[in-house]
Amino acid sequence: MTTETTSGNKGLQQAEPLIFETGHATGTGVDLPAPKGGKYEKLGGLGRKAALELPGLSEPETMRHFVRLSQKNYAIDLGLFPLGSCTMKHNPRLNERAARFEGFADLHPLQPISTVQGALELMDELAHWLMTLTGMPAVALSPKAGAHGEFCGMLAIKAALEARGEATTRRRVLVPSSAHGTNPATAAAAGFTVDEIPARDDGRVHLDDVKAKLGPDVAAIMITNPNTCGLFEPEIKNIADAVHEAGGYFYCDGANYNAIVGKVRPGDLGVDAMHINLHKTFSTPHGGGGPGAGPTVLSAALAPFAPVPHIVKKPTSRELREHAEGTQAFGRMCAFHGQMGMFTRALTYMMSHGSDGLRQVSEDAVLNANYLLARLKPHFNAPFGERPCMHEVLLDDSSIKPKGVETIDMAKALLDEGYHPFTTYFPLVVHGAMLIEPTETEPKRELDRFADVMIALAERVNAGEVEFFKQAPKLAPMRRLDDTRAARSPKLRWKPEANSAAKQAAE
Ligand SMILES: *Cc1c(COP(=O)(O)O)cnc(C)c1O
């Protein structure tokens, strides 16, 4: 790490060591009386033998530490967040307000059912909206992320195959090579083998390629629509029909639902299961590993196998069916009922937009992406750019790479320009991919500011300023990191330096 200032601080941003290096196990911001009786009296002999060695800080030090960290982060509230496939859209403050109502925010999942009727009504209403929008008869709300929803859908498919007596014969799942990595990972985690449908030059899945792979051992196909190249799959209905005819199920990765919500009902396309990332399409906050939610809609064929809990409507109340016995439910996805805070935000978003507003969401998302495509196409190679795109713009580095600048260099240069980078090197089927998703919440002025930066960077490439790119980022808290080593050999635990105990003692 190099810094140009004496302190390491940069432009009103304070640098500091790790919290483990500044905090001492003995320091604390709270002043509690010593426990009465023995120290670990109520722990049944399970009290710790050694100190936990958490870093202790005073309250102001703690505040500063976390605010400093937050300032190092990029956020949708700071500017356009072009991360493709992730749908980083504005999180309306109305949603936040609703989610903070005591009756939703302060619930405990083990509260008596009679005291959480409002929460159950909210979940039921959300389920109603999701089923209506997708044209599907059932939904499991509990999955806690898109990938978790995929797992839910594939377990429902597995249970349906078991009920048909075909669980041991139908073990192959077809996945196009453009798929998000979670798709093959999910299929494998659910015990299936993955068979890849190779990519074609037009970035789409072809009926002929699917038909060539179908057989009595195929359990399902997993297709993303619109796909990860930002294109609607035109043969989707015929593909669904062919898969069904061959006895398989159609799992749709619904992460890109933002492009078609209110316009297309996945149920009409023959989908059997699809997760919906509430944190993408329905604006609930995400990033930094925060809570997501991946409710999974199911067709009539899979509905009986939906995981518990089920909300059961009684004449004057709602109840939860918590156990799978006596039903065909495959079990449960998590300890409780899912992410209540995300349910509240998503339903607030839906109700404040209304069905016509949600249609406009997808129209504007597609319009914004096509505006960016039109502005950037003259300056970068757009692999499928001869046709309009859906909600994301796919560029690659084939026009800049011969001049010495690659996708990673563009991404690092964007950091210095004040933007979180676009998605790099995904989808894998396009070499040097740069996937940009503006979402509908960006006004034209913001789109233009971002496009101006991208175009100015392209002009620097053309001017031969390779070193400018290789040196980037110059202004970020950290210079260029070894991403590959960080991924291959991550250090997951901080260990004190050998001499730090002696140093602390000396202090
Ligand atoms: C985001 C995404 C997923 C996974 O969703 P998570 O909520 O991150 O688990 C799956 N497929 C695609 C295409 C995605 O963009």
The ligand as an ORCA input file, in Angstrom:
! r2SCAN-3c Opt
* xyz 0 1
  C     -27.954    -12.681     -8.007
  C     -28.113    -13.863     -8.867
  C     -28.291    -15.151     -8.325
  C     -28.125    -15.471     -6.843
  O     -28.873    -14.689     -5.998
  P     -28.379    -14.401     -4.486
  O     -29.520    -13.678     -3.876
  O     -27.134    -13.589     -4.614
  O     -28.105    -15.725     -3.847
  C     -28.551    -16.193     -9.184
  N     -28.609    -15.997    -10.520
  C     -28.417    -14.778    -11.085
  C     -28.530    -14.624    -12.569
  C     -28.158    -13.672    -10.276
  O     -27.960    -12.473    -10.826
*
